[in-house]
Amino acid sequence: VELSLTATAGGRAAGIGERLSVTPDLPIEVEVRVAGVPDGYVRLVTDQGQMLTAQPAAGAVTWRTTAAQAGYVRAEVRHAATVSPGAPYGTMAAMTNPVFLG
C-alpha cells in the first residue's frame, strides 16, 4: 500500500506529521494519493470527525477546508466492505498521522 497526504495553501505545503502555518480563513487543499487498495475507501478525518469518504481508493482525492474548520486532517484507507462483511468500510489498509493546520 502506498499512501501520501499533503496540505497546501498560500504557496506552502505540509506533509504527514508537519504543520501548515496559515491564517484561519485561508483556503487549504488537502490531497491524498493511494495505490495498492483496489475497490477500497479513503476517509479524511479531522478534529471535527469524518469529513470525506471517497471510493475507489486509487489515484488522488482532494478536499478543501480552512484552519478555522479543521485543526488537523488525517487519512484512512480501508478495504471494501466485502473483505470484512458487516463492517461499514472494511478493514484498515493504512492510516496516516495528522497534518496540523493553522
C-alpha positions in Angstrom: 0.0 0.0 0.0 1.3 3.5 -0.9 -0.3 6.5 0.9 0.6 10.2 1.0 -1.2 13.2 2.5 -0.3 16.8 1.7 -2.0 20.1 2.6 -1.2 23.2 0.5 -2.2 26.9 0.9 -0.6 30.2 0.1 2.3 28.7 -1.7 3.3 26.5 1.2 2.9 22.7 1.7 3.0 20.4 4.7 3.0 16.6 4.8 2.3 13.9 7.4 3.4 15.0 10.9 4.0 18.6 9.8 2.2 21.8 10.4 0.8 24.1 7.7 1.0 27.5 9.3 -1.8 29.6 7.8 -4.4 32.1 8.9 -7.7 30.6 9.9 -9.6 31.7 6.8 -7.1 30.9 4.1 -8.3 28.1 1.8 -6.4 24.8 2.1 -6.3 22.0 -0.4 -5.7 18.5 1.0 -4.6 15.8 -1.3 -4.4 12.1 -0.6 -2.7 9.7 -3.0 -3.3 6.0 -2.7 -2.1 2.9 -4.6 -2.5 -0.8 -3.8 -6.0 -1.0 -2.4 -8.3 -1.7 -5.3 -12.0 -1.0 -4.5 -11.1 0.5 -1.2 -12.2 3.7 0.5 -10.4 6.8 1.5 -11.6 8.6 4.6 -10.5 12.0 5.7 -10.9 12.6 9.4 -10.3 15.9 11.3 -10.8 17.1 14.9 -14.5 17.6 13.8 -14.9 14.0 12.7 -15.1 12.3 9.3 -15.2 14.9 6.6 -14.9 12.9 3.3 -15.3 9.4 2.1 -14.3 8.5 -1.4 -14.3 5.3 -3.4 -12.3 3.9 -5.1 -9.2 4.5 -3.1 -6.9 4.7 -6.1 -5.2 7.8 -7.5 -5.7 11.2 -5.9 -8.6 12.5 -3.8 -8.8 16.2 -2.9 -10.7 18.1 -0.2 -10.8 21.8 0.6 -11.0 23.3 4.0 -9.6 26.1 6.2 -7.8 26.0 9.5 -10.9 27.5 11.2 -12.8 24.4 10.1 -10.2 21.8 10.9 -7.2 21.8 13.3 -5.8 18.7 11.7 -6.5 16.2 9.0 -5.5 12.5 8.7 -6.3 9.9 6.1 -7.5 6.3 6.4 -7.6 3.8 3.7 -9.9 0.8 4.1 -10.6 -2.3 2.1 -14.0 -2.7 0.5 -16.6 -4.0 3.0 -16.8 -7.3 1.1 -13.4 -8.1 2.5 -14.8 -7.9 6.1 -18.6 -8.5 6.0 -20.6 -6.5 8.5 -18.1 -3.7 8.8 -19.2 -0.4 7.3 -15.9 0.3 5.4 -13.9 -2.9 5.7 -10.7 -3.5 7.5 -7.9 -0.8 7.7 -5.3 -1.0 5.0 -3.4 2.2 6.0 -3.6 5.3 8.2 -1.6 8.4 8.4 -0.6 10.6 11.3 -2.1 14.0 11.0 -1.2 17.1 9.1 -1.8 20.0 11.5 -3.5 23.1 10.1 -3.1 26.7 11.4 
